[in-house]
Protein backbone atom coordinates (compact mmCIF):
# COMPACT_ATOMS: atom_id res chain seq x y z
CA UNK A 1 0.00 0.00 0.00
CA UNK A 2 1.23 3.50 -0.86
CA UNK A 3 0.42 6.62 1.12
CA UNK A 4 0.09 9.90 -0.73
CA UNK A 5 1.36 12.85 1.28
CA UNK A 6 -0.95 15.76 0.81
CA UNK A 7 -0.09 18.40 3.36
CA UNK A 8 2.38 16.66 5.61
CA UNK A 9 6.05 17.18 6.25
CA UNK A 10 8.65 14.83 7.74
CA UNK A 11 6.71 14.11 10.92
CA UNK A 12 3.68 13.08 8.90
CA UNK A 13 5.85 10.90 6.68
CA UNK A 14 7.18 9.12 9.76
CA UNK A 15 3.66 8.57 11.08
CA UNK A 16 2.58 7.09 7.77
CA UNK A 17 5.63 4.81 7.76
CA UNK A 18 4.89 3.76 11.36
CA UNK A 19 1.41 2.65 10.28
CA UNK A 20 2.95 0.11 7.94
CA UNK A 21 2.79 1.75 4.53
CA UNK A 22 5.44 0.34 2.21
CA UNK A 23 5.96 3.49 0.15
CA UNK A 24 5.26 7.22 0.18
CA UNK A 25 4.29 9.40 -2.79
CA UNK A 26 4.87 13.15 -2.70
CA UNK A 27 2.84 15.24 -5.14
CA UNK A 28 3.59 18.79 -6.15
CA UNK A 29 0.40 19.85 -4.38
CA UNK A 30 1.77 18.55 -1.07
CA UNK A 31 5.01 20.43 -1.58
CA UNK A 32 3.32 23.67 -2.64
CA UNK A 33 0.75 23.60 0.16
CA UNK A 34 2.74 22.27 3.11
CA UNK A 35 6.20 23.67 2.52
CA UNK A 36 5.47 26.96 0.75
CA UNK A 37 1.81 27.69 1.56
CA UNK A 38 1.01 28.41 -2.08
CA UNK A 39 -1.38 26.80 -4.56
CA UNK A 40 -0.04 24.20 -6.96
CA UNK A 41 -0.17 26.28 -10.13
CA UNK A 42 3.26 25.51 -11.57
CA UNK A 43 5.22 28.07 -9.56
CA UNK A 44 7.62 25.64 -7.87
CA UNK A 45 11.13 25.17 -9.21
CA UNK A 46 12.90 21.87 -9.70
CA UNK A 47 15.20 22.78 -6.82
CA UNK A 48 12.24 23.37 -4.48
CA UNK A 49 10.56 20.09 -5.41
CA UNK A 50 13.80 18.10 -5.07
CA UNK A 51 14.66 19.74 -1.74
CA UNK A 52 11.27 18.82 -0.30
CA UNK A 53 11.63 15.26 -1.59
CA UNK A 54 15.08 15.05 0.02
CA UNK A 55 13.64 16.13 3.38
CA UNK A 56 10.95 13.44 3.23
CA UNK A 57 13.29 10.71 1.91
CA UNK A 58 15.77 11.42 4.69
CA UNK A 59 13.04 11.12 7.32
CA UNK A 60 11.85 7.61 6.41
CA UNK A 61 13.23 4.19 5.50
CA UNK A 62 10.53 3.26 2.97
CA UNK A 63 10.85 4.20 -0.71
CA UNK A 64 9.63 7.65 -1.73
CA UNK A 65 8.09 8.48 -5.12
CA UNK A 66 8.16 12.19 -6.01
CA UNK A 67 6.43 14.43 -8.52
CA UNK A 68 9.04 15.82 -10.91
CA UNK A 69 6.54 17.91 -12.87
CA UNK A 70 7.93 18.50 -16.38
CA UNK A 71 11.46 19.63 -15.61
CA UNK A 72 14.46 18.73 -17.71
CA UNK A 73 17.22 17.48 -15.44
CA UNK A 74 14.76 16.00 -12.97
CA UNK A 75 16.32 12.53 -12.86
CA UNK A 76 19.71 13.61 -11.44
CA UNK A 77 18.08 16.09 -9.06
CA UNK A 78 15.75 13.48 -7.59
CA UNK A 79 18.42 10.77 -7.55
CA UNK A 80 20.52 13.14 -5.44
CA UNK A 81 17.48 13.69 -3.21
CA UNK A 82 17.34 9.97 -2.50
CA UNK A 83 13.93 9.14 -3.92
CA UNK A 84 13.16 5.72 -5.37
CA UNK A 85 11.18 6.95 -8.39
CA UNK A 86 9.61 10.00 -9.99
CA UNK A 87 6.54 10.70 -12.07
CA UNK A 88 6.36 13.37 -14.76
CA UNK A 89 3.56 15.44 -16.29
CA UNK A 90 1.60 14.18 -19.26
CA UNK A 91 0.37 17.63 -20.21
CA UNK A 92 1.72 21.03 -21.05
CA UNK A 93 0.42 24.53 -20.61
CA UNK A 94 0.97 27.45 -18.31
CA UNK A 95 -0.82 27.55 -14.98
CA UNK A 96 -1.71 23.98 -14.20
CA UNK A 97 -4.70 23.51 -11.91
CA UNK A 98 -6.14 26.76 -13.23
CA UNK A 99 -8.67 27.52 -15.93
CA UNK A 100 -5.90 28.04 -18.48
CA UNK A 101 -5.91 25.47 -21.28
CA UNK A 102 -3.83 22.32 -20.89
CA UNK A 103 -2.81 19.99 -23.69
CA UNK A 104 -1.63 16.38 -23.54
CA UNK A 105 1.77 15.74 -25.08
CA UNK A 106 1.56 13.89 -28.42
CA UNK A 107 2.21 10.15 -27.99
CA UNK A 108 5.69 10.18 -29.56
CA UNK A 109 6.80 13.20 -27.53
CA UNK A 110 5.43 11.63 -24.34
CA UNK A 111 7.31 8.41 -25.09
CA UNK A 112 10.53 10.36 -25.70
CA UNK A 113 10.09 12.18 -22.38
CA UNK A 114 10.08 8.78 -20.69
CA UNK A 115 12.99 7.38 -22.71
CA UNK A 116 15.25 10.43 -22.39
CA UNK A 117 15.99 10.18 -18.65
CA UNK A 118 16.78 6.47 -19.04
CA UNK A 119 19.35 7.07 -21.77
CA UNK A 120 22.99 7.24 -20.72
CA UNK A 121 24.53 10.70 -20.98
CA UNK A 122 26.19 11.55 -24.26
CA UNK A 123 29.99 11.23 -24.16
CA UNK A 124 31.83 14.50 -23.85
CA UNK A 125 34.99 15.42 -25.68
CA UNK A 126 37.91 16.27 -23.48
CA UNK A 127 39.90 19.31 -24.47
C-alpha positions as CSV (number, residue, x, y, z in Angstrom):
1,X,0.0,0.0,0.0
2,X,1.2,3.5,-0.9
3,X,0.4,6.6,1.1
4,X,0.1,9.9,-0.7
5,X,1.4,12.8,1.3
6,X,-1.0,15.8,0.8
7,X,-0.1,18.4,3.4
8,X,2.4,16.7,5.6
9,X,6.0,17.2,6.2
10,X,8.7,14.8,7.7
11,X,6.7,14.1,10.9
12,X,3.7,13.1,8.9
13,X,5.9,10.9,6.7
14,X,7.2,9.1,9.8
15,X,3.7,8.6,11.1
16,X,2.6,7.1,7.8
17,X,5.6,4.8,7.8
18,X,4.9,3.8,11.4
19,X,1.4,2.6,10.3
20,X,3.0,0.1,7.9
21,X,2.8,1.7,4.5
22,X,5.4,0.3,2.2
23,X,6.0,3.5,0.1
24,X,5.3,7.2,0.2
25,X,4.3,9.4,-2.8
26,X,4.9,13.2,-2.7
27,X,2.8,15.2,-5.1
28,X,3.6,18.8,-6.2
29,X,0.4,19.8,-4.4
30,X,1.8,18.5,-1.1
31,X,5.0,20.4,-1.6
32,X,3.3,23.7,-2.6
33,X,0.8,23.6,0.2
34,X,2.7,22.3,3.1
35,X,6.2,23.7,2.5
36,X,5.5,27.0,0.7
37,X,1.8,27.7,1.6
38,X,1.0,28.4,-2.1
39,X,-1.4,26.8,-4.6
40,X,0.0,24.2,-7.0
41,X,-0.2,26.3,-10.1
42,X,3.3,25.5,-11.6
43,X,5.2,28.1,-9.6
44,X,7.6,25.6,-7.9
45,X,11.1,25.2,-9.2
46,X,12.9,21.9,-9.7
47,X,15.2,22.8,-6.8
48,X,12.2,23.4,-4.5
49,X,10.6,20.1,-5.4
50,X,13.8,18.1,-5.1
51,X,14.7,19.7,-1.7
52,X,11.3,18.8,-0.3
53,X,11.6,15.3,-1.6
54,X,15.1,15.1,0.0
55,X,13.6,16.1,3.4
56,X,11.0,13.4,3.2
57,X,13.3,10.7,1.9
58,X,15.8,11.4,4.7
59,X,13.0,11.1,7.3
60,X,11.9,7.6,6.4
61,X,13.2,4.2,5.5
62,X,10.5,3.3,3.0
63,X,10.9,4.2,-0.7
64,X,9.6,7.6,-1.7
65,X,8.1,8.5,-5.1
66,X,8.2,12.2,-6.0
67,X,6.4,14.4,-8.5
68,X,9.0,15.8,-10.9
69,X,6.5,17.9,-12.9
70,X,7.9,18.5,-16.4
71,X,11.5,19.6,-15.6
72,X,14.5,18.7,-17.7
73,X,17.2,17.5,-15.4
74,X,14.8,16.0,-13.0
75,X,16.3,12.5,-12.9
76,X,19.7,13.6,-11.4
77,X,18.1,16.1,-9.1
78,X,15.8,13.5,-7.6
79,X,18.4,10.8,-7.6
80,X,20.5,13.1,-5.4
81,X,17.5,13.7,-3.2
82,X,17.3,10.0,-2.5
83,X,13.9,9.1,-3.9
84,X,13.2,5.7,-5.4
85,X,11.2,6.9,-8.4
86,X,9.6,10.0,-10.0
87,X,6.5,10.7,-12.1
88,X,6.4,13.4,-14.8
89,X,3.6,15.4,-16.3
90,X,1.6,14.2,-19.3
91,X,0.4,17.6,-20.2
92,X,1.7,21.0,-21.0
93,X,0.4,24.5,-20.6
94,X,1.0,27.5,-18.3
95,X,-0.8,27.6,-15.0
96,X,-1.7,24.0,-14.2
97,X,-4.7,23.5,-11.9
98,X,-6.1,26.8,-13.2
99,X,-8.7,27.5,-15.9
100,X,-5.9,28.0,-18.5
101,X,-5.9,25.5,-21.3
102,X,-3.8,22.3,-20.9
103,X,-2.8,20.0,-23.7
104,X,-1.6,16.4,-23.5
105,X,1.8,15.7,-25.1
106,X,1.6,13.9,-28.4
107,X,2.2,10.1,-28.0
108,X,5.7,10.2,-29.6
109,X,6.8,13.2,-27.5
110,X,5.4,11.6,-24.3
111,X,7.3,8.4,-25.1
112,X,10.5,10.4,-25.7
113,X,10.1,12.2,-22.4
114,X,10.1,8.8,-20.7
115,X,13.0,7.4,-22.7
116,X,15.2,10.4,-22.4
117,X,16.0,10.2,-18.6
118,X,16.8,6.5,-19.0
119,X,19.3,7.1,-21.8
120,X,23.0,7.2,-20.7
121,X,24.5,10.7,-21.0
122,X,26.2,11.5,-24.3
123,X,30.0,11.2,-24.2
124,X,31.8,14.5,-23.8
125,X,35.0,15.4,-25.7
126,X,37.9,16.3,-23.5
127,X,39.9,19.3,-24.5
